[in-house]
Amino acid sequence: MATSMANEKSDFTRTATSFRNFVSQKPDSQFPAESGRYHLYISYACPWASRCLAILKFKGLEKAISFSSVQPLFKKTKESDEHMGWVFPDSDTEVLGAERDHLNGAKSVRELYDIAGSNYTGKYTVPVLWDKKLKTIVNNESSEILRMFNTEFNHVAENPSLDLYPPNLRAIIDETNEWIHDEINNGVYKCGFAKNQETYDVAVKQLYDALDRCEEILRKQRFLCGNTLTEPDIRLFVTLIRFDEAYAVIFKCDKRLVREYYNLFNYTKDIFQIAGMSSTVKMDHIKQNYYGSFPSLNPLEIIARGPNIDYSLPHDRYRFMDKTRSFPAESGRYHLYISYASPWASRCLAILKLKGLDKAISFSSVQPLRRKTKESDEHIGWVFPDSDTEVLGAERDHLNGAKSIRALYDIANSNYKGKYTVPVLWDKKFKTIVNNESCQILRMFNTEFNHVAENPSLDLYPPNLRAIIDETNEWIHDGINNGVYKCGFAKNQETYDVEVEQLYDALDRCEEILGKQRFLCGNILTEPDIRLFVTLITFDEAYAVIFKCNKRLVRDYYNLFNYTKDIYQIAGMSSTVKMDHIKQNYYESFPTLNPLEIIAPGPNIDYSLPHDRHRFSSESDDARLETERAIKSLRSTTIPLPMAVSSFSDEEIPPQHQVFINYRGDELRKSFLGFLVKAMRDAKINVFTDEIEVKGRDLQNLFSRIEESRVAVAILSERYTESSWCLDELVKMKEWIDQDKLVVIPIFYRLDATNCKRLEGPFGDNFRKLEREYRSEPERIKKWKEALISIPQKIGLTLEGHRNECELVDSIVKEVKKVLIDMSSKERDNSQNYTNIEGQSTKHHIENNIISSFEPLMAELDQLPPRRPQVFVNFCNDELGDNFIRHLVWALRDSGINVFTDSYKVKGSGQTQEIFTSIEKSNIALAIFSKRNEFALVGAIVREVTRLLPNSPRRRKLGIGEVFLRALTATFIFALFIYPMPMPDVNFFKIGAQLGSSAEINYQPPSVVTGGDLAKVQRAVCMISNNTAVAEVFLRIDPKFDLMYSTRAFVHWYVGEGMEEGEFSGPVRILPSGSWCRRSRGRRRRRR
């Protein structure tokens, strides 16, 4: 069949059909449109036949036109020759879905053609429209059968109003049909039956160009020719439904799968779910045919398992539906069925609460435990309690008296075969399900009920943020919402390892974003925040154990944890969380994961405790301001702490970019690049760099950034040539250079410039791998090579293995400034502007905060006689010495601060006296705590820390030094005692000299006070009077103290009145030995 359609030139050409008669309603027609007269022969495996069956179903013509299917496998059609073709089974039960020919008793479709015309010599194809009366073939051309079914049988159709070829759209339908047919319907066959590599490469490029074109069209509208279903949609669907399961493998169409196209995949699900369409798809027939009927393509006839995609799952095409739909947004008409245990349902309840729709839309919850939904089968699903008091938080179904969610689906559609999921938005008037897709319900609640909402101004999908919201929704859904389930239901270690890595990559990405802004898409709450919250709130209590997502807990992420508390405390959100429902469901509803159904107690986190997210608000709330004013009045001598690095408001528009940085992201994004961008910004150079990884999704936007820039910095590294996006940018840069519109400065980052120019070494090897991958695009490869030869010829800068990165950064900035100075006066003016770089690395945020924290102290120290050095930096060499510390020291010295640091790594070598001498000479010591410091274990560093404390047995009068030492001592107490906590949760670098009278330093040996008279205590090492004082003291040290205070991350030095001895024994055990850190002990006063 199809194999014979490849011509000698290796091009696939489909043979024209021969029977082209037309059924018509005209009285004189040879084939009048009579009900019951015609029969359609099809194969479920054949896309051309399936599209005819689809329109027969859509129009409701099953009673007017009968149909039957052949077997899926090609077989010999006659004993006398070797022809292989469509055959009928010997009985109706031989092959499920296929029937013997009851009309003519034919053994094959070939026999039907022989009956119709004994001299027929063409192809024996399906579909075949058969005239029972004249016993002949009316038509075997699928496109013409589509048109006949669309118009000529309307008088007997159940759905006569459906018109897939409306007059007003015929021009665009004809045009679309043409390229869909040639480039996609036939395109997959051209790939599969290509006789050589060259032919295949051309065909596969044409195919994917057409699929990309469809993706772009479907991004803007529901169907190919607008928001109504038309003929091209049916033609395209029959190819898409076969693509991932068959064409990707047997025809080698695997460059990108349909399920990897966001819009195409949702579009396929949308059409599949149109009434009648799913019955036209029999995937077992499709697979058997394609894997078993083409021996030249699959000689062993092994059938690939395939992804077995469930196309009945929800889609997002609702967003294009007509606003005049039959479900008006009426108050009181709809009811939301949820489960508090389901994150998908909970997010719908959340927006209902946030919008204030409680009075307009009622809601109720099922039980948390899934149970049998029918006695007749074993299905386990969501059920309602028998009474409203049986399960706290769950209610029986007062609307329909249903026992389960499944019963609601049966009421709505007795033929429903999909999943019985929540949420369910129910129409009380029509007693049917309006929608069961949570993302669509979110959008409806967000906009369609504003006229009855108590909070209509809240918009979680604002027009100016829709692009970033859609993008964020996509990776949050796949990487986190579904990511935890992928981990939990992984079938083997390898799969689990991949999924858990993707999950934590996504969580780390969130943590980084939330370090810069209050919410995911800026400083206002949007849809992705609700989607993420429902997973985060369940994470530590359930997913960490039952799904084995315990690499890092949400409470181990500083920003994510505070963010979760922030959203939880928004009015209405806490009522959407019922942790008892969540735990019961996850621990008892998945016997394969928890066969004994033991429920872990969990951390029982109190999300109502304070958080720090107000630092991103434009103005603090009244309570916070009141607290700060009260503390100011009590602590009049404090030095104000530096505020967090501010960012541009949503309304601000950054000026035109001056410098574009071209680099390979994964290799440099969080290290060298971050420092380079910061240095440029400090020099007031307006710089653009792809910090949010938009490459590949919006390459044209990056090209626009190149065009508007004056200087391009190309950072060439060994792995640079792994990225086609980097090379595309380089080509664009060369184009602009050739027009004298751009100056490029190449940076050879730990790369031999000769290897770069000659494409040698790892740099060249990576390019050759990429060249093989893109061999079908020779013109693109040629441009890459020209750019790679041209750009390195420019005068550039090199970072050799021994060179300090800071020096290179400084050189780059100087070179860029030199180029910009030579620009026109207008460009020089522009060079004074700079923009906010959203993706700055955490490291240079810390650097800014350290320098800012020291400024008040340094201002006072500058009044004292100069001492050298001024600052001693204490750190763990192996982890920080080669990168972060160099940048920090460089920045401190640029600020005029004299710094000493152990650059020669003499710690532990017996030559520590030099370090101790430097400590004694310094005014300020900067102790950098990181994951690998482990101060309780690394003796050399602890000795340095203790050296920072006065060694005199009597109290010293130090003036300004005493203020500093009080701060320093409290800093060490704070840092050492929270050591068991995850180190990233603590921002040590914002600690300033902000202590008042609540903390006193006493350097006398400790003494025991009897009788519980605290007033007599004179010799405690460090005394903080009570919990309130502790809270105030540490609040002055760090505005994020609420986290520390809530988790008791400090030590009561005095074990006495009302305190249990073992209450804080854990932190005490980790203290290093030394008289300065002993605790005083008092006796508990006996009460009478």
Sequence and secondary structure as in RCSB ss.txt:
>XXXX:A:sequence
MATSMANEKSDFTRTATSFRNFVSQKPDSQFPAESGRYHLYISYACPWASRCLAILKFKGLEKAISFSSVQPLFK
KTKESDEHMGWVFPDSDTEVLGAERDHLNGAKSVRELYDIAGSNYTGKYTVPVLWDKKLKTIVNNESSEILRMFN
TEFNHVAENPSLDLYPPNLRAIIDETNEWIHDEINNGVYKCGFAKNQETYDVAVKQLYDALDRCEEILRKQRFLC
GNTLTEPDIRLFVTLIRFDEAYAVIFKCDKRLVREYYNLFNYTKDIFQIAGMSSTVKMDHIKQNYYGSFPSLNPL
EIIARGPNIDYSLPHDRYRFMDKTRSFPAESGRYHLYISYASPWASRCLAILKLKGLDKAISFSSVQPLRRKTKE
SDEHIGWVFPDSDTEVLGAERDHLNGAKSIRALYDIANSNYKGKYTVPVLWDKKFKTIVNNESCQILRMFNTEFN
HVAENPSLDLYPPNLRAIIDETNEWIHDGINNGVYKCGFAKNQETYDVEVEQLYDALDRCEEILGKQRFLCGNIL
TEPDIRLFVTLITFDEAYAVIFKCNKRLVRDYYNLFNYTKDIYQIAGMSSTVKMDHIKQNYYESFPTLNPLEIIA
PGPNIDYSLPHDRHRFSSESDDARLETERAIKSLRSTTIPLPMAVSSFSDEEIPPQHQVFINYRGDELRKSFLGF
LVKAMRDAKINVFTDEIEVKGRDLQNLFSRIEESRVAVAILSERYTESSWCLDELVKMKEWIDQDKLVVIPIFYR
LDATNCKRLEGPFGDNFRKLEREYRSEPERIKKWKEALISIPQKIGLTLEGHRNECELVDSIVKEVKKVLIDMSS
KERDNSQNYTNIEGQSTKHHIENNIISSFEPLMAELDQLPPRRPQVFVNFCNDELGDNFIRHLVWALRDSGINVF
TDSYKVKGSGQTQEIFTSIEKSNIALAIFSKRNEFALVGAIVREVTRLLPNSPRRRKLGIGEVFLRALTATFIFA
LFIYPMPMPDVNFFKIGAQLGSSAEINYQPPSVVTGGDLAKVQRAVCMISNNTAVAEVFLRIDPKFDLMYSTRAF
VHWYVGEGMEEGEFSGPVRILPSGSWCRRSRGRRRRRR
>XXXX:A:secstr
 GGGGB TTS B     S B   BSSTT SSB  TTSEEEEE TT HHHHHHHHHHHHTT TTTEEEEE  SS E
ES TTS  EE B  SSTTTSTT    TTT  SBHHHHHHHH TT  S   S EEEETTTTEEEE  HHHHHHHHH
HTTTTT S TT  SS GGGHHHHHHHHHHHIIIIITHHHHHHT SSHHHHHHHHHHHHHHHHHHHHHHTTSSBTT
BSS  HHHHHHHHHHHHIIIIIHHHT   SS GGGSHHHHHHHHHHHTSTTTGGG  HHHHHHHHHHS TTT TT
          TTS  SGGGGS TT S    TTSEEEEE TT HHHHHHHHHHHHHT TTTSEEEE  SS EES T
TS  EE B  SSTTTSTT    TTT  SBHHHHHHHH TT  S   S EEEETTTTEEEE  HHHHHHHHHHTTT
TT S TT  SS GGGHHHHHHHHHHHIIIIITHHHHHHT SSHHHHHHHHHHHHHHHHHHHHHHTTSSBTTBSS 
 HHHHHHHHHHHHIIIIIHHHT   SS GGGSHHHHHHHHHHHTSTTTGGG  HHHHHHHHHHS TTT TT    
      TTS  SGGGGSSS  HHHHHHHHHHHHH TT            TT      SEEEE  HHHHTTTHHHH
HHHHHHHTT  EEE TT  TTTSHHHHHHHHHH SEEEEEE TTGGG HHHHHHHHHHHHHHHTT  EEEEEEET
S HHHHHHT HHHHHHHHHHHHHTTT HHHHHHHHHHHHHGGGS  EEE TTS HHHHHHHHHHHHHHHHHTS H
HHHHHTT     TT  HHHHHHHHHHHHHHHHHHHHTTS   S SEEEE  HHHHTTTHHHHHHHHHHHTT  EE
E TT  TTTT THHHHHHHHH SEEEE   TTT TTT HHHHHHHHHTS   SS    THHHHHHHHHHHHHHHH
HHTTTS GGG  GGG  S   TTEEE  S      TT GGG    SEEE SHHHHHHHHHHH TTHHHHHHTT S
  S B TT  GGGGHHHHHTS SSGGG   B       
